[in-house]
Amino acid sequence: MVVTTHRPLPKELSDIQQEMEQHALDYGLDFFKTIFEVLDYEELSMFAAYGGFPIRYPHWRFGAQYDELMKGYSYGLQKIYEMVINTDPCYAYLLSANDITDQKLVIAHVYGHCDFFKNNAWFAHTNRKMLDQMANHATRVNRHIDEQGYEKVETFIDTCLSLESLIDPYAPHIRRTQKSESKADTQRRKAEDAESTGGRFPAKNYMDRYINPEDALEEEASQKRQKAMELSDQLKFPKERVRDVLFFLLQYAPLEDWQRDVLTIIRDEAYYFAPQGQTKIMNEGWASFWHSTIMTRHGLTDEGLINYADHHSGTMATSPNRLNPYKLGIELLKDIEERWNKGQFGPEYDNCTDMYEREHWDKDLGLGREKIFEVRRIHNDITFIDTFLTPEFCYKNRMFSFGFNDSNKTYEIQSREFQQIKQQLLNSLSNHGRPVIYVQDANYKNRGELYLEHEYLGIELKLDYAQDTLANLHSIWKRPVNIETVVDDRPTILNYDGKKHSTNSKEKQ
C-alpha cells in the first residue's frame, strides 16, 4: 500500500498556491515551507488511513480504515478535500477532483493549519521529522515480522494499540517526580535509623536493667515497628502514581526485546498525535477562520461564490446531537476578536450589570487580531473553552447540555444553564474523551500484581472495554491486573487474574 508522489503542481494550481500563500503572509501567518501534492481519492484514502503519512508499519487496521473511507466516498457519504501533516516542511495533499474554488479554499485552509502547527505551544515538542521516523518505524516492524512471524507481531500490535491512550500528554511540558523521590528517600533513611538504634542508652552492666528496663524497651520497639510499617506503605512501588502507563510497562514489564521495541514505536506515535487531539477545536477553528477571511476578501470570483458558500456552510453545519469543532472553533475565535476590538473584557466590563450597556459596549480598542494570535499561541481546547466561553456566546449559538433519559430511552436537553453547559463540554474534552488511568502500585498486596486507578470525573468506564483492556495489560505484565474505579456510584476494583474477571467492592478489600 506504499504510494509514491512528488508530482509537481499543475501551473494553474501553482499560481493559486502562490496567491494564497502571499495573502496568508500578509495577514501575519507564519508557517514552515509547505509542499502541496495532488492525489486522486484512492491515494488520498490510503494516506488518510495511514494518519496522513505515505508510509506506516503494516497492520490490518489501516486496511480497514482505507476500505471504510473508499466506501464512504463511493456511496456519497463523505469526502476528504485535503490533508496536511505536522512536519517541517509541511506536506499537504489536495484532491484532484476538487474544482478551482475548492482548491483555493483548501489551500487557504492548509496555511492556517501550518501556522498553527508551527506556533501553538502544544506542538512545540513534536517530532518535525516524523516522515522519516514513520519510515523508520515501518522498517523496524517489518524486521520483527521477518524474525517473529506476521501473526505474532500483529497480535502484539493489537494489544499495544488498545493501550495507546495510556500516556501522559502533559509529560513533554512538565517534570513530575524529582521532588517526591527525594522526600521518599528521606523517609526511608528515617525508618532505617529508627530500627537501628534499638532505643538502648549506654550503661554499665550492673546498671543496665535500671537504665534500660526490658518492658520499656519492648514498648518502644513495638512503636518503632508500627512506624516502620507505616513508612513502608508510603514507600510502595512506584513512589507516586504514574500516568504514563506505557512508559511504566516499558521500564518494568517482562517484555522481549522485539516487544519492547514495538511498544516504544506505539508510544512515540501516540505522543506525536496527542496534541492534535488536544487542539482539535482550536486547530480546525483557526484554519477555518483564515480560509473564510482570505476567500471572502480575496479569493472569490462571481462564478465561484455559490460553490464556496455551499461547501463552507456544509463544513460549518451543526445539529442538536453533534458538536462540530470547525463551527465552535471559528465562532469562538470571531467572538474573541470582536470582544477585544470593542473592549468587552476586564473588571469594568465584567462588573457591568446593565444588559443594554453590555450589549452596546464598544471602546473601539482594535485589539482583536492581536488577541486571537495570542490565543492561537498559548491555548489548547480545554483552556480555550474554559477561558473564553461566555453565557452570551452560549445563548447566541443556542448551546445546551444533554443527557440520556432512561424512561423514554433517548437523549434530551437537560439544561440551558451556562455553568452546566460549560462543565459538560469540558468533561467531554478532558483527555479528549478518554479515561485518565494511573499506575498506583506495581506490587499490590506484595504479590507483584499491577494496581491501576481510574480518575473518576463523573463518567464510568464501559465495563466490556475495561475488561478487554485488563486482559491486554495482563498479557504484557504477566501477573494479575486490578483497576480501582466507580461502578454504579460505588468504589469498585475490577480484576483479571489471567483466567477470569472479578468485580469487588473497594470497602470489602
Backbone hydrogen bonds, N-H to C=O, Kabsch-Sander energy under -0.5 kcal/mol:
donor,donor_aa,acceptor,acceptor_aa,energy
3,V,54,P,-0.7
14,S,10,P,-2.7
15,D,11,K,-2.6
16,I,12,E,-1.7
17,Q,13,L,-2.9
18,Q,14,S,-2.3
19,E,15,D,-2.1
20,M,16,I,-3.0
21,E,17,Q,-2.8
22,Q,18,Q,-2.0
23,H,19,E,-2.0
24,A,20,M,-2.6
25,L,21,E,-2.5
26,D,22,Q,-2.4
27,Y,23,H,-1.5
28,G,25,L,-1.6
29,L,24,A,-2.2
35,I,33,K,-0.5
35,I,90,C,-3.1
36,F,34,T,-0.6
37,E,92,A,-2.1
39,L,94,L,-3.0
44,L,40,D,-2.7
45,S,41,Y,-2.5
46,M,42,E,-1.6
47,F,43,E,-2.3
48,A,44,L,-2.5
49,A,45,S,-2.5
50,Y,46,M,-1.4
51,G,48,A,-1.9
52,G,47,F,-3.6
53,F,47,F,-0.6
53,F,50,Y,-0.6
62,F,59,H,-1.1
63,G,59,H,-0.8
64,A,60,W,-2.0
65,Q,61,R,-2.5
66,Y,62,F,-2.2
67,D,63,G,-2.3
68,E,64,A,-2.2
69,L,65,Q,-2.5
70,M,66,Y,-2.4
71,K,67,D,-2.2
72,G,68,E,-2.3
73,Y,69,L,-2.0
74,S,70,M,-2.5
75,Y,71,K,-2.4
76,G,73,Y,-1.1
77,L,72,G,-2.9
78,Q,72,G,-1.3
81,Y,79,K,-0.6
83,M,93,Y,-1.5
85,I,91,Y,-2.0
87,T,85,I,-1.5
88,D,128,R,-2.3
90,C,33,K,-2.0
91,Y,85,I,-0.7
92,A,35,I,-2.9
93,Y,83,M,-3.3
94,L,37,E,-3.1
95,L,81,Y,-1.7
96,S,39,L,-3.0
98,N,95,L,-1.7
103,Q,99,D,-2.4
104,K,100,I,-2.3
105,L,101,T,-2.4
106,V,102,D,-2.9
107,I,103,Q,-2.2
108,A,104,K,-2.3
109,H,105,L,-2.3
110,V,106,V,-2.7
111,Y,107,I,-1.9
112,G,108,A,-1.3
113,H,109,H,-1.8
114,C,110,V,-2.8
115,D,111,Y,-2.1
116,F,112,G,-2.0
117,F,113,H,-2.9
118,K,114,C,-1.9
119,N,115,D,-1.9
120,N,116,F,-2.6
121,A,377,R,-2.4
123,F,120,N,-1.7
124,A,121,A,-1.2
126,T,123,F,-1.6
128,R,126,T,-0.7
130,M,127,N,-0.8
132,D,129,K,-0.6
133,Q,129,K,-1.8
134,M,130,M,-3.1
135,A,131,L,-1.7
136,N,132,D,-2.3
137,H,133,Q,-2.6
138,A,134,M,-2.3
139,T,135,A,-2.0
140,R,136,N,-2.4
141,V,137,H,-2.6
142,N,138,A,-2.3
143,R,139,T,-2.0
144,H,140,R,-2.0
145,I,141,V,-2.4
146,D,142,N,-2.2
147,E,143,R,-1.7
148,Q,144,H,-3.4
149,G,145,I,-2.2
153,V,149,G,-1.8
154,E,150,Y,-3.0
155,T,151,E,-2.4
156,F,152,K,-1.7
157,I,153,V,-2.4
158,D,154,E,-2.4
159,T,155,T,-1.8
160,C,156,F,-2.5
161,L,157,I,-2.9
162,S,158,D,-1.5
163,L,160,C,-1.5
164,E,161,L,-0.9
166,L,163,L,-2.4
167,I,165,S,-1.8
171,A,168,D,-2.1
173,H,170,Y,-1.7
174,I,170,Y,-1.1
181,E,177,T,-2.0
182,S,178,Q,-1.6
183,K,179,K,-1.5
184,A,180,S,-2.3
185,D,181,E,-2.2
186,T,182,S,-1.8
187,Q,183,K,-2.0
188,R,184,A,-2.3
189,R,185,D,-2.1
190,K,186,T,-2.0
191,A,187,Q,-2.3
192,E,188,R,-2.3
193,D,189,R,-2.6
194,A,190,K,-2.6
195,E,191,A,-1.6
196,S,192,E,-1.7
197,T,193,D,-1.6
198,G,194,A,-0.6
200,R,197,T,-0.9
207,M,204,K,-1.2
208,D,204,K,-1.1
208,D,205,N,-0.6
210,Y,207,M,-1.2
211,I,207,M,-2.2
212,N,208,D,-3.4
217,L,213,P,-2.3
218,E,214,E,-2.6
219,E,215,D,-2.1
220,E,216,A,-2.3
221,A,217,L,-2.6
222,S,218,E,-2.2
223,Q,219,E,-2.1
224,K,220,E,-2.1
225,R,221,A,-2.3
226,Q,222,S,-2.2
227,K,223,Q,-2.2
228,A,224,K,-2.7
229,M,225,R,-2.2
230,E,226,Q,-2.2
231,L,227,K,-2.6
232,S,228,A,-2.3
233,D,229,M,-1.9
234,Q,230,E,-1.2
235,L,231,L,-0.9
235,L,232,S,-0.7
236,K,233,D,-1.1
242,V,439,V,-2.0
245,V,243,R,-2.0
246,L,166,L,-1.8
248,F,244,D,-1.9
249,L,245,V,-2.4
250,L,246,L,-2.3
251,Q,247,F,-1.8
252,Y,248,F,-2.4
253,A,249,L,-2.3
255,L,253,A,-2.2
260,R,256,E,-2.6
261,D,257,D,-2.0
262,V,258,W,-2.1
263,L,259,Q,-2.6
264,T,260,R,-1.9
265,I,261,D,-2.0
266,I,262,V,-2.3
267,R,263,L,-2.2
268,D,264,T,-2.6
269,E,265,I,-2.3
270,A,266,I,-1.9
271,Y,267,R,-2.2
272,Y,268,D,-1.8
273,F,269,E,-2.2
274,A,270,A,-1.3
276,Q,273,F,-0.9
277,G,273,F,-1.2
277,G,274,A,-0.7
278,Q,274,A,-1.8
279,T,275,P,-1.2
280,K,277,G,-0.6
283,N,279,T,-3.4
284,E,280,K,-2.2
285,G,281,I,-2.2
286,W,282,M,-3.0
287,A,283,N,-2.2
288,S,284,E,-2.4
289,F,285,G,-2.3
290,W,286,W,-1.7
291,H,287,A,-2.3
292,S,288,S,-2.3
293,T,289,F,-2.1
294,I,290,W,-2.7
295,M,291,H,-2.2
296,T,292,S,-2.2
297,R,293,T,-1.3
298,H,294,I,-2.4
299,G,294,I,-1.6
300,L,295,M,-1.6
304,G,301,T,-0.6
305,L,301,T,-0.9
305,L,302,D,-0.8
308,Y,304,G,-2.6
309,A,305,L,-2.7
310,D,306,I,-2.6
311,H,307,N,-2.3
312,H,308,Y,-3.2
313,S,309,A,-2.2
314,G,310,D,-1.7
315,T,311,H,-2.0
316,M,312,H,-1.9
317,A,313,S,-0.6
317,A,314,G,-0.6
319,S,322,R,-0.9
322,R,319,S,-1.8
324,N,322,R,-0.6
328,L,324,N,-2.6
329,G,325,P,-2.3
330,I,326,Y,-2.3
331,E,327,K,-2.3
332,L,328,L,-2.1
333,L,329,G,-2.1
334,K,330,I,-2.3
335,D,331,E,-2.1
336,I,332,L,-2.3
337,E,333,L,-2.5
338,E,334,K,-2.3
339,R,335,D,-2.7
340,W,336,I,-2.6
341,N,337,E,-1.8
342,K,338,E,-2.0
343,G,339,R,-0.8
344,Q,339,R,-3.1
345,F,343,G,-1.8
350,D,346,G,-2.7
351,N,347,P,-2.5
352,C,349,Y,-1.0
355,M,353,T,-0.8
358,R,354,D,-2.5
359,E,355,M,-2.3
360,H,356,Y,-1.7
361,W,358,R,-1.1
363,K,342,K,-3.4
365,L,341,N,-1.7
366,G,341,N,-1.9
367,L,340,W,-1.3
371,K,367,L,-2.0
372,I,368,G,-2.3
373,F,369,R,-1.6
374,E,370,E,-1.6
375,V,371,K,-2.6
376,R,372,I,-2.4
377,R,373,F,-1.4
378,I,374,E,-1.7
379,H,375,V,-2.0
381,D,278,Q,-2.7
384,F,380,N,-2.5
385,I,381,D,-2.6
386,D,382,I,-2.8
387,T,383,T,-2.0
388,F,384,F,-2.0
389,L,385,I,-1.9
394,C,390,T,-2.2
395,Y,391,P,-2.5
396,K,392,E,-2.6
397,N,393,F,-2.3
398,R,395,Y,-1.1
399,M,394,C,-2.6
401,S,415,S,-2.7
403,G,412,E,-2.2
405,N,403,G,-0.5
405,N,410,T,-2.9
406,D,404,F,-0.7
409,K,405,N,-1.2
410,T,405,N,-1.2
412,E,403,G,-2.7
414,Q,401,S,-2.6
415,S,401,S,-1.4
421,I,417,E,-2.3
422,K,418,F,-3.0
423,Q,419,Q,-2.5
424,Q,420,Q,-2.3
425,L,421,I,-2.1
426,L,422,K,-2.6
427,N,423,Q,-2.6
428,S,424,Q,-1.9
429,L,425,L,-1.2
430,S,426,L,-1.5
432,H,429,L,-2.5
433,G,430,S,-1.4
434,R,431,N,-1.7
437,I,435,P,-0.6
438,Y,453,E,-2.4
439,V,242,V,-3.1
440,Q,438,Y,-0.7
440,Q,451,Y,-2.6
441,D,451,Y,-2.0
442,A,237,F,-3.4
443,N,237,F,-0.6
444,Y,449,E,-2.4
446,N,443,N,-2.3
447,R,444,Y,-1.8
449,E,444,Y,-0.9
450,L,480,P,-2.3
451,Y,441,D,-3.3
451,Y,449,E,-0.5
452,L,450,L,-0.6
452,L,482,N,-2.8
453,E,438,Y,-2.4
454,H,484,E,-3.2
455,E,436,V,-2.7
455,E,453,E,-0.6
456,Y,454,H,-1.1
463,L,461,L,-0.7
466,A,462,K,-2.9
467,Q,463,L,-2.5
468,D,464,D,-1.9
469,T,465,Y,-2.5
470,L,466,A,-2.5
471,A,467,Q,-2.1
472,N,468,D,-2.0
473,L,469,T,-2.6
474,H,470,L,-2.5
475,S,471,A,-1.6
476,I,472,N,-0.8
476,I,473,L,-0.8
477,W,473,L,-3.2
478,K,474,H,-2.7
481,V,496,Y,-2.4
482,N,450,L,-3.2
483,I,494,L,-2.3
484,E,452,L,-2.8
485,T,483,I,-0.5
485,T,492,T,-3.2
487,V,490,R,-2.5
490,R,487,V,-1.5
492,T,485,T,-3.1
493,I,504,N,-3.3
494,L,483,I,-2.7
494,L,492,T,-0.5
495,N,502,S,-2.7
496,Y,481,V,-2.3
497,D,500,K,-1.7
502,S,495,N,-2.2
504,N,493,I,-2.3
506,K,491,P,-2.4
508,K,505,S,-1.0
509,Q,506,K,-1.6
